[in-house]
Amino acid sequence: MKQTKKQYPIDYSAILYLAQMRRNHTNVYRFVVTMKEAVCPELLQTAVNRIYTRFPTIFAGFQPGFFSYCVVPSEKAPCIAEDPGVLNTMPAAEIRSCAYRVYYSENKIIIEAFHALTDGYGAVASLRTLVAEYLFLRYGVDSGERREMLEQEPDWEAELQDAYLDYSGEKSARMPGRYAYQLPGEDRNWKAKDSIRQFATQKLLQAARRYGVSMTAFLSCIMAESIMEIQNNHAKTGKKQPVRIMVPIDLRRLFPSRTLRNFILYALPTMECSEASHSREIRMKCFHSQLQQQATKKVLGQQISANVIPQRLLLFRIIPLCLKLATMRLAYRFFGESNSSITLTNLGPVVLSEELKSHIQNIEVLLTPRSKSPYNCSVISCGDVTNICITRFGAVPELEELFYRKLHVALNG
């Protein structure tokens, strides 16, 4: 099962996350698994020691070369630590050695990962395997997740595929580049604050069905309404901007792949200022329609090409890494987050075997707040419960209070 390679090329999205790094800001996400019993740290460390070589591009760091970065698998398993309780930045030294953390608290197992390593699909795969191995060590639970990931020979070619490259065509497309409203907030203290609320999954689905839309469209529209109201409250005069929600799309749903590396793109449903006076039903239908139109195989295939083609050009490949990063940082500073107001990622239901379900109480996911518009929102379902988490910099929970109030009305309307 052991991979013998000492390094791997980065995937075609990783350079974007690496270019965005700052001393006080890195794109890190955090998964929290609440167990039904207290966690044994010693056995958790043993589980990490036994699984880390199974994921050579996830338990890994990034080493800079003259022209590019490469992914270097960790020489040893990361040491677990007590949970600090907040999502902290990841310093450059940690990103070079192992950009994957494992924490524990009384009854929780937590992982944090730098987004350049993998997306939510890969993170959940590694997390499920870690929890499965921990339960095997502690209780002898022989789960389907453990048998699939640790007892069978991995298909390395499929799991380590750079799927962007394989599905890139010749025709590319541009996403909307117009500025979107940027939420006010503070970017002074990196310790992100979060607001997590639990909802009955069926109640959310039923509310979305009443409007004839998906849960993602339902939540994205309410988020856009909330941000538009904040803009109206803060910007009494002057030209107002549209509110655009960045919605990650797992490309594996349309382009067959089992890669454990990044393979996502984004839809950008938009609420124009003129639409704020429309009924909620009309706004919901508009968001649902935009998500459907932007999440087709044709449109996403063109977006894959738009990302891959420039990086395959000889000129890009021969530019020294330091100049690549400087150029991309400058471009990101002016265009990266400016075309959307917030990210709302819905990972959907986490599929677990019955063996794991009996030991797991809840799963949450938290995203790093954005650097300029310092909020983010994540959604994940476990069993009959859906957890919505809004993370932010700053002391005032304005967006959270408004969003949850509007959501409560929509659910009970």
N, C-alpha and C positions, 0 to 999 in steps of 0.2 A: 504494500500500500504506500510506502514512503516514496515521496517525490525526491529525485536526486538533484534537480536543478537548483542552482544557487541564486538565480535571479530571473525575473520575468520582465518583459516590456510592460509599461503602464497601458491601461486601456484608453480609449480615445476621449473619455470624459474626465479622467483623473487629472490631466494637466490644468483643467479649469479650476478644480478645487485647490490644487497646489498653488496656482497663481494667486488665488484669493487670500492665501494665508497672510495674517498679520500677527504682530507680537501679541496682541490682545484679542485676536479673533480667529478662530478656525471653525470650519464646518464639521461639527461633531454631532452625532445623535446618541441617544441613551435609551436602552430598553430595560424595563424593570419588571421582573417576574416575582410576584408575591406567592410564596409557597404556603401550603396549609400547615407546615410544621417549621420549627426552627432550623436554620441552615447550619451545617457543621463545616466550619472553614477549612479544616484539614482535608476532609473528603472533597470539598470543592476544588482545592488546589490540586489534589491528585487527579480529579477529573480534567482540569485544564491541562495538566502535564500529559495526559493520555490522548487528548484530542487535537492538540494544537498543530501537529504535523499533518492532520487530515485536511487542514485549510491553509495551504502554503501562501496563498495570496491575500488572506484575511488576517491571520496572525503574522503580520509582516510590517516592514517599514519601507520608506522611500529614500533611496540614495541618489543624490544628484550626480550626473556626469557632465561632460562638456556640452553635449547636445540635448540631453534629455534626462529624465529621471528613470530609474528602474525600481521594480518591486523586489525587495530582498526578504525572503522568509526569515522569521526570527530564529536565532540559533538555540534559544531556550524558551520555554513557556513563560508568559508574563506572571509575575507574582501578584496574587490577589491582595486586596486591601480593604479595609473598612470603608463603607460608603460615606463620602463627604457630604452627601445629601443634596448636592447641587451639580449642575452640568458646568464643568470648568473648561477653560481653553486647554488645548493640547500644545505644549511647547515644541519647538523645532527638534530638540534632541529626542523627544519621545516619538515624534513622527518619523524620524530617521531609524530608530531602533525597532519599535513595535507600536503601531498606531491603533492598538486594540487593548482596552482595559477590561478587567473583571473585578467587580466589587461585591461585597456582601453586607447585609445588615442582619438584624435578628431573624427575620423570615423572608429575606429577599435576596435574589441573585440578579446582579446588574451587569450589563455590558455597555461599554461606550466605544464607539469606533469613528475614526476619521472617514469622511464620506468618499475620499479618493480610493479607499480599499474596496468598497462594495456598496450596493444599495440595500434597501430594506429586505429584499428577497434573500440575498446572501447573508445578511445579518441574522435574520430569523433562522436560516438553516444552521448557522453556527451556534446560535443560542439554543435551539431545540436539541442539538446534539450534545451540548454541554449539560443541559438539564437532564437529558436522558442518561448520560454517563454518570452524573452525580447520583441519580436515583438508583442506578444499577449498583453502584458502590455502596450506597447506604442501605437499600432495602432489597437488592437483588431483582429489581424491576427490569424485565427484559422487554423493552418497548420496540415498536416497529421503527421508530426513529433511530434507535441504536443499531438495530440489525441492518437497516438500509445504509447508514452512513459509516459504521465502524466495522461491520462484519463482512461486507461485500467489497470486492475490489472496485475502487472508484474509476469512473470514466473520466480520466483527467482531461482528455481532449475536449469533451463537452463542457465540463465544469470550469475550465480555465480559458474558454473561448473568449476572444474579444469580439462579441457579437456585433458591435457597431461596424466593424470592418467587414464582416461577412455579409451584412445586409445593406451596405452602402451601394447606391446605384450611381448613375451618371447625372441625373437631374436633381437639383437641389431647390429648396424653397426658403424664403425668409419668414421669420415670425414677426409679429407686430413690434415695431421699434419705438412707437410713440411713448412719451412719458406718461406714467401713471402717478396717481396721488401717493405721496410718501407719508406714512404715519409719523406723528411727532413722538419723540421718546428720548431717552438718555443712553449714550454709549460711553459711560464713564467707569462703570464697575462691571467686570466680565461675569461676575456671579449672576447667572440668569435666575429670574424668579419664574415660577410656573403656577398655573391654575388648572387643576385637573378635576373634571366633573364626569360622573358616571351616568349613563342613560341606558334604559332598556332597549336593546337592539331592535326588537320588534316594533316598539313604539316609534323609533326613528324611521324605520322602513315604512310603516303604515302612514306616517305623516308625509313622507316623500311620495308614496303612491297616491295620496289624495290630490297632489299637484301633478301627478303623472310624470314624475322625474326620478332620477336615481338619487341615492343617498348623498353621493358626492356633489351633485348639482344642487340638491336641497341645502346642504351645509355651506357650500361655496356662495350661493346666492344670499343667504342670511349673513354671512361674513361680509360680503360686498355691501349689503344694506347698512351694516354697522359702521363700516369704514366710511361710507358716503355720508352718514350722519355726523361722524366725527369731523370730516372735512367741512361740512356745512356749519358746524359749531365753531371750528377754529378759523376758518377762512370766510369771514363775513363779507369781505370785498375782494376784488381781483378775479382773474380768470381761474375757474375751477377745472380740475383734471379728472379724467375717467378713473374708475377703480377697477383694477385688473388683478385677478387671483391666479397665482401660479399653481397649477395642479399637476403633480408628477404622475406620469403614466408608465406602468410596467410594460415594457415592450414585448415581454415574453408572451403576453396574451394574444398578440398578432403575429409575431415573428418567432417561430418555434426555436426555443433555446433553453438549455439547462445551465447556462453559465452562472457562476457564483460571483462574478464580477459585476461592475455597474452595467446596467442595460435599461436605462430610463430616459424619457424625454418629458416635455411639459406641454400641457394645454394652457391657454391664457384667456379664459372667458372674461368678458369685460362688461361693466355696467357704466354706460354713459351718464353724464350729469342730467341730461334730458329725460332719462328713463326713471329717475328717482320718483317722479310723480305717477308712474304707472302702478297698476295693482300688483300685489305680490304674485298672483297667478301668472301674469304676463312676464314678470321678471324671472320667475322660476322657469317658465317655458323657454325663455331666451337663453338662460344659462345652460339648460339641458341641451338645447339645439346647438349651441356653440361647442360644448364638450363633444357631442356626437360628431360634428363636422371636423373638428380638429383631431379626433382620435381615430381616424380611418387609417388603414394600412398605406394608402397612397400618400396622404399628407405626412404621416410619420416617417415613411420611407424617404421622402424628400428632405425632411428635417435631419435624418441620420446623415444623408449625403452632404447637407449644408455644414454639418459639424466635422465630417471626416475628410472631405475633399481638400479643404485648405491645409490640413495637417499632413496630407500625403504629398503636397507639392515639394519639389526638391528645394526650393528657396526656404521654405519653413523648416525643413529637416536639417539644413546646413547652418541655420542661424544658431549661434551659441545660446545655451539655456538661459544665461543671465539676461540676454536681450529679449528672448521669447517671453520670459516672465515679466520683464519691465513693460513690454508692449501690451501684454494681456492684462496686467494690473491697471494700466492706464485706461484701456478699453473698458474693463469691468467697472472702474471708478465712475465712468460717465454713462455707461450703457447697461451694465450687468444687472443691477437691481432696479434700475430706473423705469423699466417697462412693466413692472408689477408692484402691487402694494403689499402683498404678503404671500407666503407659501401655505397652502392647505393640502397636506398629504393624507390620503386615506388608504391605509394598508389593508383594510378589509378584515375579514376574520382570519385569525391564526388557526391553522388546521393542526390539531393534536390528536395523537392516538388516545384510546380510552385509558391506557396505562398512565400516560402523562396527565390527562385531565383530572384523574382522581387525586393528584398531588398538587395541582396548580390552582390557585384561587383567582389570580388576575394577572393581566399583562398590560403595561403602559409603554408608550413611546414618547420621547421628548426631542424636539429639534432645537438646534442652536438658533437664537434670535438672529435676524439678519443684521448686517452691520450698519446700513443707512436707515432703514425703516425697521427699528429694532423689535419686531414681533415675529412669531411663527406659530403655526397651528398644526397639530398632528392628531390623527384619528386611528384607533385600532379596536378591533372587537375580539373578545375572548368569551366563548360560550354565549350566554344571553346578555352580556354586558358590553357596551361600547364606551370606551374612554376617550374623551376629547381633552386635549391639553394645549393650552395657549402659553407659550413662553415669551418673556419680555425682558428688556433692560429697563430700569427706571422703577420708581416707587408707585406710580399711579396706575391702578388696574382699569383704566378707562375702557379699553376695547373689550376686555373680558366681561365686565359687568354689562355692557351694552349687548354684546353677542349672546350671552346666556339668557338675558331678559327677552330678547327677540326670539331666541330658540324656544324658550318656554311658551311664549304666546303661540308660535307656529305649531308646537306639539299639542297644545290644548285648545287650539282654535276650531 
